[in-house]
Amino acid sequence: MTRQNYPSPRRPVLDDSKVLAHRRFHGLERGVRALSGARGVWVIHPPGQVIGEHSHDWPYLMLPALGDYVERDDTGEARIAGPATVLHPAGACHANCIGMHGMEGLSIEFDPAWARLAGLELASHGAQAWVGGPVASSARALAALWRDTSSSDAEVTKATAAFLRFAFAQEKATPPKWLGDVQRLLDADEPPSTAEIARRLDLHPAWLARSYREATGEGLHETLRRKRLERATLLLRNSDSPPADIALAAGFCDQSHMIRGFRAVLGRTPLEVRAERDSLYCPEILSGTGSK
């Protein structure tokens, strides 16, 4: 582990106890990166899992990559699907209900002193959820940086602090009225092309593609890939069908196309995802018991 050296003796000493300790979440976890004062973990939850009220000792940042869930906290209830960011202050209670495709993404926990070193005072911010928009788009870039083995700890630390400052500066935007219609069309078993969606909604295709990315934090083709991966993941874990058959059933051109999608979004192959099913569906994880 690389410790950052800060010149001022008045700076607080970062607490690495939670970075070094092995702690399980309410699902499977894969270690991503440990910094001085921060820890990144890839967390995987099975479909339909209900996680009761719990809290985290450190501020907790979730960057979902696949699936969806309902988040309940003291601000109310929100459905988190697609590119998004969820932040919980240390000790803030919340509960989750995982959707039908499961959910996985990058979880980042960090020492509040680390945030203060970066000029952030998180105590002044309550629970936050940003779904879509520029924050979600930036979150995807941040998650990629955390998982990039060629990036330095200093780069990751700087980027995470910059991301949080950017997120707090953004005003919550109301989703455009046309977005719901587009998302319903994309949910079809055989979704129409961008040109066909634009025609049905009387929108210009180029405007639709640009505006959709601005509103959701991902392009139309990326949304389709994510939905195909969700279907493929469910089939891999709930059937013994050959991967080639699953690729076609999920909407991919072929098995190679599906493998590239899994590696790009999840950093794993379809066979690795299938191999997780026995551990993922164990009674302890399904019941949502265990440490946070």
N, C-alpha and C positions, 0 to 999 in steps of 0.2 A: 504494500500500500504506500502511495506517495503522499507525504504530508506537506501541505503548503506552508511556506515560511512567511509570516507577516512581520513587518519591521517593528511595529509599535508594541512595547511591552504592556501597554494598557489594553490591548485587544484580548477578548475572552479566550480561554483555552477551550478548544472544541472537545466535545464528549464523543469518544469513539466506541464506547461500550456497546451501544446498540448496533453499530456497524459490524463489530467483531462477533457479537452474539448470534447464534443460529436461532432464528425465530420463524415459526411457520405461520402462514396466513391461513385463511379459511379455504384454500384451494391448493393446487400444486404451485410450486415456485421454482424458478430457475434464476440463479444469481446472474446479474448483469454486470454490475460494477460497484466497488466500494471505494468511496473517497474519505478523506478525513472530515468527519462530521456529516456524512451523507451516505445513503445506500440505495441502489437501484435494483429492483427485483421484477422479473417477468412473472405475473400471476395468472393462473388459469383456473376458471370456475366452470363446473358442469351445468348443463341446462336445468332450469327450475330450482336451483339451489336458493334457499332462504337463509340469509345471514342476519341473525338478530342484532339488537342494539349493541354496539361496541365502540371503542375509541382507540386512538393511537397515542403513544407517549410523545411522539414527535409530530410536527406538521406533516401532512400526508398529501402527496400529489399523485393523482391517477390519470394516466394518458391511455385511454382505451384504444385497442387496435382492431378488435373483432367482436361481434356479438352486441348484446345490449343488456341493460339492467335498469331497474328502478331504484333511485337513490332517495332515501328518506332521512331528513335531518331537521334541525330546529327551524329551518327556513321553509319547510314544506316538502313536497314530493316532486321529483323530476325524472323523466325517462331519458337515459343517456344512451344514445345510439349514433354510430358514425363518429367522425372526428370530434373529439371533445376534450375538456379538461375539468377535473374535479379537484378542489382543494379543501382539506379539512384542517383547521387549527389543532394544535396539540390538545388532547383531552376532550375534543368535541364529539358528542355521541351521534352515531348514524347507523342506519340499517340498510340492507340491500336485498333485492329480489332479482335473481338472474333470469334472463329471458330464455326463450325456447332454443336458441342456438348457443347457449353458454356465453362466456365473456372472457377475454384475456387482454392484457395490456401491461404497460410499464408502470410500476408503482415506485415512487421516489419518496423516501422519508429523510428528513434532515434535522440536525440540531438547530434550535432557534438561534443560538449564538452564531452559527454559520450564516444564517439569513442576515443577522445584524452586521456581520463583517461585510456583506454585500450591499449594505445600506437599506435593508428591508426590515420593517417592524411589523411582523405578522400579527401581533396581538391586536392591532387596530383593524384587522380584517376578519370577518366571520367566514362561515362556510361559503364557498363559491362554486358555481358550475357554469362553464362556458360551453355551449353546444353549437358547433359550426362557427363560421365567421373567421376573422383573421387570427384569433387566439387558437382555435382548433388547428388551423393550417400551420401556425408556428409550433404547436405542440408536436405535430408529426415530425418536423425537422429536429426538434429537441430529442425526441425518443430515438431517432436514427443516430444522433450524435452520441447519446449514452451507450448505444449498442455497438458503435463503431470502435473496434479495437485499436485503430490507428490514431484516434483522437486522444489528446493528453488529458489528465485530470484537471489541469488548469483551464483548458478550453471548455470542458464540460461544466466546471464550476462557474465560469464567467457566463456561459450561455444560459445556464439555469437561472442565474440571478437576473440576467437581462430579460429572459422570458417572463419571469414573475413581475418585474417592473412593467413590462409591456402589457401583460394581462390586466393588472390592476388599473392601468390607465385607460382601458377600453370601456366604452359604454355598452350596456346590453342592448342589442338590436332586436327588433321584432321581425320574425321570419316573414318574407314576402308571401303574399297570398297564393301565388302560382306554385310555390315550392311543394306544398302538400300534394297538388295534382301530379307534379313530376315524380315525386317519391312513390305515389301509388302506381304509376305506370312502370316504374323501375322494379316494383315488387312482383310484377307478373312473371309467370313461369318462363315466358319468352318475351322479355321486354323489348319494346320498339327501339329503333335507332334514334339518335339525337335529332335527325332531320324529321322523322315521323312524330316524335314528341313535340317538336316545335310546331309542326303543321297542325296537330290536334289542338294545341293551345294557342294557335295564332301568334306565335313568337318567331323572331328571326333566329335561325340555328346558331349563328356566331354569338349573338347576344345571350341566348340561353346558355350556351356552354360557359361563357365568361361569367355571367351572373350566378349560375349554379355554383361554380367554384368559389366565388366570393361569399356566397351565402352559407355553404356547407363546409368549406375547408378542404374539399377534394373535388376532382373532376368527375364527370359523368362515367367515364370508363373505369375510374378507380372505384366508384360506388358499385358498379356492376361486378368488378373483380372481387370486392369485399363480400358481396352477397353470394357469389359463387363459392368463395372460400368457406363461408358460413355453412352453406348446404353440404359442401364436400366434407367439412370437419364433422358434421353431424352424422353423415353416412359412414365415415371411416370409423367412428366410435360406436356406432349402433348397428353395424352389419359386418359381414365377412366378405362382401363383394370385392372383386379385384379392383385395384386402384384405377385401371383403365376404364372399367365400367362406371366407376364413381365419377371420374372426370367428365364423361359424357353426360351422366345424369345431372351433374351440377352445372352444366352449361359451358364447360371448357371445350376447346377445339380437340384436344387430345391429352394424354397423360403428361407429356412433356410441358405443355402449357400450364397444367395444374401445378406441377412441381415448381416451375418458375414462380408462380404466384405465391405458393406457400413459403418459399425461401425469401421472397422479397418482403412479404408482410409479416410473417411469423418467425423467420429465421430457422425454420425446421422443414423437414421433408414430410410428405403425407404418411410415410411408413413410421416416422418418429411420432407423429400425432396419433396414429392408431395404437402405437405401443403404450401410450399414456392412459388408455381407457381403464385398465384394471385399477390403477392407482387413483385416477380421477373419480371413479364411481364407488370408491370405498365408503362404508357407512359413515365414517368420521367426517369426511369432506361433505357428503351429501346432507348431513344433518347440520352442517355449519358450526360444528364444535371445534375446539382447539384454540390455540393462541391466535392473536391478531396478526 
